[in-house]
């Protein structure tokens, strides 16, 4: 145990030093181009990798009525042909410069959907700096000049139908969607991100062309680059490639917070599985709230307690944990758990009991320090690669807190006290009024 602790400590210290060095050596510039595209360029000499992320704003809110999942469909089609490249030529050109591009999460990799959200889409692109010009030209061609060939639409539709079908057989995925549709109701975040068989089946080439023109209008995009080239030089390359994109005028969608809960809401869906999945949650404040830092720490401690007390000590859970999610203007809390059908009521009671305990008593200084270090270490690990740095700069910019939010976040996180953790638990954790979604073999 001591040896493992020392190994983890060494990794943690290395990450801190690496993160410090990156921050010190970096130059960052931000500019909004005349066509509305927001561009952030970060330059530092620590690597020869070029990382670019493109964020498409307001994924679910931008989807037309009856076309849920078309944003995911559109992203998949970006690799299926442009005005000058076939799908095969795109794959060949990507391989020729050793480039990797990711437009959707991989449904076959556990927990890979951590990046999938109602808020936005992403296009992650990376290659080595030697191929910067070729890489930027290729990426801009895929984003600007995709033509959505009919034969590729049919194949992509079939792929998506398969993923949707597998998700319908998962208790956790079904419970997740049941929870979101109940908490958010007719809100954009109540929709399925990938859509369903009916909505995907109805998508035509005309639908894709029209959605692409609007969704990937430059003023609905944020592009971030991390490279070892000087920032101004890289900015000029991005301007040359993306600065002439035509702008499509449309009103930015207004996304309201979910309605507050005045009573507990329970929904369930039976499935013939030897498992029950539970989602219990409620609204939270948005990312602009000064309580975000204490709430993140409160959740970290609570999630650890759920794992220890309900899974390790009581043996109730296959999996258990909690999360807080912060968007612009609103957020939400979720405690999720998979368990045996006979343990269902004990499991729900156990989740609520842990929530009540963290409201009633201060967390310990040791728990708080562990939570701070855990969040800090996770942030550094998730941002080690250049593509991840670009990805998180885009998110921070989109959420209105600024591309450099991470450093401010850690500074404020370090200041949180045990009293503040208890205060936000008392203020926001409602153990009387919540949404409880249950899926599985119901007793």
HELIX and SHEET records of a PDB file:
HELIX    1   1 UNK A    2  UNK A   25  1                                  24    
HELIX    2   2 UNK A   59  UNK A   62  1                                   4    
HELIX    3   3 UNK A   70  UNK A   77  1                                   8    
HELIX    4   4 UNK A   87  UNK A   96  1                                  10    
HELIX    5   5 UNK A  112  UNK A  115  5                                   4    
HELIX    6   6 UNK A  129  UNK A  131  5                                   3    
HELIX    7   7 UNK A  132  UNK A  144  1                                  13    
HELIX    8   8 UNK A  150  UNK A  168  1                                  19    
HELIX    9   9 UNK A  171  UNK A  184  1                                  14    
HELIX   10  10 UNK A  188  UNK A  190  5                                   3    
HELIX   11  11 UNK A  197  UNK A  201  1                                   5    
HELIX   12  12 UNK A  205  UNK A  215  1                                  11    
HELIX   13  13 UNK A  218  UNK A  220  5                                   3    
HELIX   14  14 UNK A  231  UNK A  242  1                                  12    
HELIX   15  15 UNK A  292  UNK A  305  1                                  14    
HELIX   16  16 UNK A  306  UNK A  313  3                                   8    
HELIX   17  17 UNK A  341  UNK A  343  5                                   3    
HELIX   18  18 UNK A  344  UNK A  360  1                                  17    
HELIX   19  19 UNK A  365  UNK A  382  1                                  18    
HELIX   20  20 UNK A  386  UNK A  398  1                                  13    
HELIX   21  21 UNK A  405  UNK A  414  1                                  10    
HELIX   22  22 UNK A  418  UNK A  428  1                                  11    
SHEET    1   A 6 UNK A  27  UNK A  32  0                                        
SHEET    2   A 6 UNK A  38  UNK A  43 -1                                        
SHEET    3   A 6 UNK A 221  UNK A 227  1                                        
SHEET    4   A 6 UNK A  49  UNK A  57 -1                                        
SHEET    5   A 6 UNK A 120  UNK A 128 -1                                        
SHEET    6   A 6 UNK A 100  UNK A 102 -1                                        
SHEET    1   B 5 UNK A 265  UNK A 270  0                                        
SHEET    2   B 5 UNK A 435  UNK A 440  1                                        
SHEET    3   B 5 UNK A 276  UNK A 284 -1                                        
SHEET    4   B 5 UNK A 331  UNK A 339 -1                                        
SHEET    5   B 5 UNK A 317  UNK A 326 -1                                        
END                                                                             
